[in-house]
Amino acid sequence: VIAGTVTVTLVDKVGRRPLLMMSTLGCSFSLGILGTYIFLHGKRIDVSGFEWVPLTSLILYIVIFCLGLCPLHNVILTEVFPPNVKDIAVSLNIMTSVGCFGIVTKIFQIMVDTIGAYAPFWLFSTVVFCGFIFVCFFVPETKGKRLETILEELNGM
């Protein structure tokens, strides 16, 4: 709740793109750290001084996710589509998101059972890092811009 409230105040001051970049990088980092802890623990390496790492990584992930990835993709989605296709685009986004949630849930358990508990965290960390690269190169800043300007940027004009 606090992270969501902070996002509302930051989104118009900092911009959508910087918050998305920070959020994707932070989520990737926290998932990677959690996966590494689980990997080391599974290999029976002494991590007794680092019991705080799993909970801290999860809390960091949730907070950073709520600062950017969770709310901002919907904000940007509504800003980059013209009104005549916005309803369809938002509907497709929701269907895709629900489908991805189901796939992630299934893949998580399959990877834990076949590879180890660390594997899904490393995979998801890598996927979110790819999201960071995508945001860096392909997502325009939409703060304070008209639809026409955003579409010109997306079309490379």
HULIN-V150575 format. One record per pair of residues at least 6 apart in sequence whose C-alpha atoms are under 7 Angstrom apart, sorted by the first residue. I is the first residue (numbers start at 1). GAP is how many residues later the second one is. D is the distance in Angstrom with one decimal. If there is no record, write none. Layout:
BEGIN
{{I & GAP & D} {I & GAP & D}}
END
This chain:
BEGIN
{{3 & 60 & 5.8} {3 & 63 & 5.7} {3 & 64 & 5.5} {4 & 62 & 5.7} {4 & 63 & 6.1} {7 & 60 & 5.2} {12 & 131 & 6.6} {15 & 126 & 6.9} {15 & 128 & 5.7} {16 & 56 & 6.7} {16 & 125 & 6.2} {16 & 126 & 6.8} {16 & 127 & 6.5} {17 & 122 & 7.0} {17 & 123 & 6.9} {17 & 124 & 5.3} {19 & 49 & 5.4} {20 & 48 & 5.0} {20 & 49 & 6.0} {21 & 111 & 5.7} {21 & 114 & 6.4} {21 & 115 & 7.0} {23 & 41 & 5.3} {23 & 42 & 5.9} {23 & 44 & 6.5} {23 & 45 & 5.0} {23 & 46 & 6.0} {24 & 45 & 6.8} {24 & 104 & 5.8} {24 & 105 & 6.4} {24 & 107 & 6.5} {24 & 108 & 5.2} {25 & 104 & 6.2} {25 & 107 & 6.0} {26 & 38 & 6.3} {27 & 34 & 5.1} {27 & 37 & 6.3} {27 & 38 & 6.4} {27 & 101 & 7.0} {28 & 97 & 4.3} {28 & 98 & 6.7} {28 & 100 & 5.4} {28 & 101 & 5.5} {29 & 96 & 6.9} {30 & 27 & 5.0} {30 & 30 & 6.5} {30 & 31 & 5.7} {31 & 26 & 6.9} {31 & 90 & 5.4} {31 & 91 & 6.7} {31 & 94 & 5.2} {32 & 89 & 6.3} {32 & 90 & 5.4} {32 & 93 & 5.4} {33 & 24 & 6.9} {34 & 20 & 5.6} {34 & 23 & 5.9} {34 & 87 & 6.9} {35 & 83 & 4.4} {35 & 84 & 6.8} {35 & 86 & 4.9} {35 & 87 & 5.6} {36 & 82 & 6.7} {38 & 79 & 6.7} {38 & 80 & 5.3} {39 & 79 & 5.3} {41 & 6 & 6.4} {76 & 66 & 6.9} {78 & 8 & 6.5} {79 & 63 & 6.9} {79 & 68 & 6.7} {80 & 67 & 6.4} {80 & 70 & 6.5} {80 & 71 & 6.8} {108 & 12 & 5.6} {111 & 8 & 6.2} {111 & 9 & 6.1} {112 & 7 & 6.8} {112 & 8 & 7.0} {142 & 8 & 6.5}}
END
